[in-house]
């Protein structure tokens, strides 16, 4: 369910480390985030996301995929 528009965007001020900018997947990207790098957790590891102007209004989770791309591997060996 989406957040009510009258509440405004969900942004939480966190101070974990001064050297790391951590952002939750449900944070809305604001104009003052542009040009900075943020670490977003995908459930297994932290992924570095550089915020661009086109990302304003979206959420960090849209750019941090939780699943790997699946592809079949070809069997190049000969069958004996």
N, C-alpha and C positions, 0 to 999 in steps of 0.2 A: 504494500500500500504506500502511496506517495505521501510525502510530508505536506501538511497544510501550507498554503502559500502565505497566509497571514502570519505564520510563525517565523517566516524568513528562512534563509539557508542554514543548514546545520554545520556549524564550525565550532570546534572545541579548541581552546588554547591549551597546548601541551608544552611542557618544558621537560624533555627527556635528557637530551644532551645538546649543548650549543653547537656541536659539530654536525649533528644529524637533524635533518628536517623530516619528521615522521608525519604521515597523513593517513587517516583511516579511509577505507574504501567508500564510505558514505559521505565524505566531505564534499561539499560543492566547491568547484573551482571558481575563485573570485579574481577580479582584475589585478589585485595586488600580489597574486601568486605567480604572475607571468615572468618568465625568464629564470625561475629558480628550479632546483632539483629537489624532488621529494622521494622518500622511500615509502613504498606501500607494500603491505604484507598480503600475499596471495594465498595463504594457508600453509605454505611450505617454506618459502623464502621471501626476502625483501627484494622488490623490483624497483629500480631507479626510474623515475618518470620526470622528464623535463617538460615543464608546462609552457605551452605555446598559446598565442592569442585565440586560435580556433577552438581551444578546449574550454574557454570561459562559459560557464553555465552548466557544464557537464559535471559528472562525479568522477573521483579518482578510480573507482572500481571499473569504469568503462574502459580504462586504458591498462588495467592490470588483470590479465587473463589468469584464470584459476585452472585451466585445463590445457594440456599439451595438444598440438596438432597431430592428428592420427594419420598415418600413411602405411600402406601395405609394403612390405619389403619383398623385392623380387628374389627368387631363388635362382642364382646364376650357376650353381653347380650342376653337374651331370648326374642323372639318376642311374644307379647300377642295380 
